Amino acid sequence: GEARPDRAASLVSLMQEAYARAPLEWSLLLVATTACVLALALSNFCARRAAAAHAGGSAAAHASSREEASYVRLRNRYLACYAFAVFGDWLQGGYIYALYEAHGYEMQEIAWLFVIGYGSAATLGTYSSAVGDVAGHRR
């Protein structure tokens, strides 16, 4: 019974120490998380408002409302899975950093590796998926 309050207190103190060491990073994480939650809430609000505006007695409006609800469920499932995948990728970053450091890389070099890696994934991934959509996926 008493182990839980000790664990909770130690977790809180650990988070306070981490925030004291890197307040900017923790603040940016909090801002980014808040922005994502607000964007999702706003998106849900707008989708429900649009569905309510289209709701009427006609069969077409009812089918449109069902399609919108189906889309919202699919989107939320996707975002939940995507969030777990991104979180897993974020967790491995510290281990990759330690691996690079163990192989003798300096902090500046590791930072450049991360920036170049994420930048190339963002740019090349965007174009390669577009090429796959236009020219690929055919037999």
C-alpha positions in Angstrom: 0.0 0.0 0.0 2.7 2.5 0.8 4.9 1.7 -2.2 2.7 3.6 -4.6 2.9 7.0 -2.9 6.7 6.6 -2.7 6.9 5.7 -6.4 4.6 8.6 -7.3 6.7 11.0 -5.2 9.9 9.8 -6.7 8.4 10.1 -10.2 7.3 13.7 -9.5 10.8 14.5 -8.1 12.4 12.9 -11.1 10.3 15.0 -13.5 11.1 18.2 -11.5 14.8 17.5 -11.7 14.5 16.8 -15.5 12.6 20.1 -15.9 15.3 21.9 -13.9 18.0 20.6 -16.2 16.2 21.3 -19.5 13.3 23.7 -19.0 13.2 24.8 -22.7 12.8 21.2 -24.0 10.1 20.4 -21.5 8.3 23.6 -22.2 8.4 22.9 -26.0 7.1 19.4 -25.4 4.2 20.8 -23.3 3.4 23.4 -26.0 3.5 20.8 -28.8 1.3 18.3 -26.9 -1.2 21.0 -26.1 -1.3 22.2 -29.7 -1.9 18.7 -30.9 -4.7 18.1 -28.4 -6.3 21.4 -29.3 -6.1 20.7 -33.0 -7.7 17.3 -32.6 -10.5 18.8 -30.4 -11.1 21.6 -33.0 -11.2 19.1 -35.8 -13.8 17.0 -34.0 -15.8 20.0 -33.1 -15.8 21.2 -36.8 -16.7 17.7 -38.0 -19.7 17.4 -35.6 -20.8 20.9 -36.5 -20.7 20.2 -40.2 -22.6 16.9 -39.6 -25.2 18.7 -37.6 -25.6 21.3 -40.3 -26.1 18.6 -43.0 -28.4 16.5 -40.8 -31.9 16.6 -42.2 -34.7 14.3 -43.1 -33.2 13.3 -46.5 -31.6 10.0 -47.1 -28.6 11.7 -48.8 -27.9 13.8 -45.7 -28.2 10.7 -43.5 -25.7 8.8 -45.7 -23.4 11.8 -45.6 -23.6 11.9 -41.9 -22.8 8.2 -41.6 -19.8 8.6 -43.9 -18.5 11.6 -41.9 -18.8 9.6 -38.6 -17.0 6.7 -40.3 -14.3 9.0 -41.4 -13.9 10.5 -38.0 -13.6 7.0 -36.4 -11.0 6.0 -39.0 -9.0 9.2 -38.5 -9.0 8.9 -34.8 -7.8 5.2 -35.0 -5.1 6.3 -37.4 -3.9 9.2 -35.2 -3.8 7.0 -32.1 -1.6 4.4 -33.8 0.5 7.1 -35.4 1.0 8.7 -32.0 2.3 5.4 -30.5 4.6 4.9 -33.5 6.0 8.4 -33.2 6.4 8.0 -29.4 8.3 4.8 -30.0 10.6 6.5 -32.4 11.1 9.4 -30.0 12.0 6.9 -27.2 14.7 5.3 -29.3 16.4 8.6 -30.0 18.2 8.6 -26.6 19.6 5.1 -27.3 20.7 6.0 -30.8 22.4 9.1 -29.3 24.2 6.9 -26.7 25.2 4.5 -29.5 26.7 7.4 -31.6 28.5 8.7 -28.5 29.9 5.3 -27.7 31.4 5.2 -31.3 33.2 8.5 -30.7 30.9 11.1 -32.3 30.8 14.5 -30.9 27.5 16.1 -29.8 27.5 18.5 -32.7 28.0 15.7 -35.2 25.2 13.7 -33.7 22.9 16.7 -33.9 23.7 17.1 -37.6 23.0 13.4 -38.1 19.6 13.7 -36.5 18.7 16.9 -38.4 19.8 15.4 -41.8 18.0 12.2 -41.1 14.7 13.8 -40.2 15.0 16.4 -43.0 15.7 13.7 -45.6 12.9 11.6 -44.4 10.5 14.5 -44.6 11.5 15.6 -48.1 12.3 12.3 -49.7 9.4 10.5 -48.0 6.9 13.1 -49.4 8.2 12.7 -52.9 8.6 9.0 -52.9 5.0 8.5 -51.7 3.7 10.8 -54.4 5.6 8.8 -57.0 4.2 5.6 -55.6 0.7 7.0 -55.8 1.1 8.2 -59.4 3.3 5.5 -61.0 3.4 2.6 -58.6 1.2 0.0 -57.0 0.4 -1.5 -60.3 1.0 -5.0 -61.6 
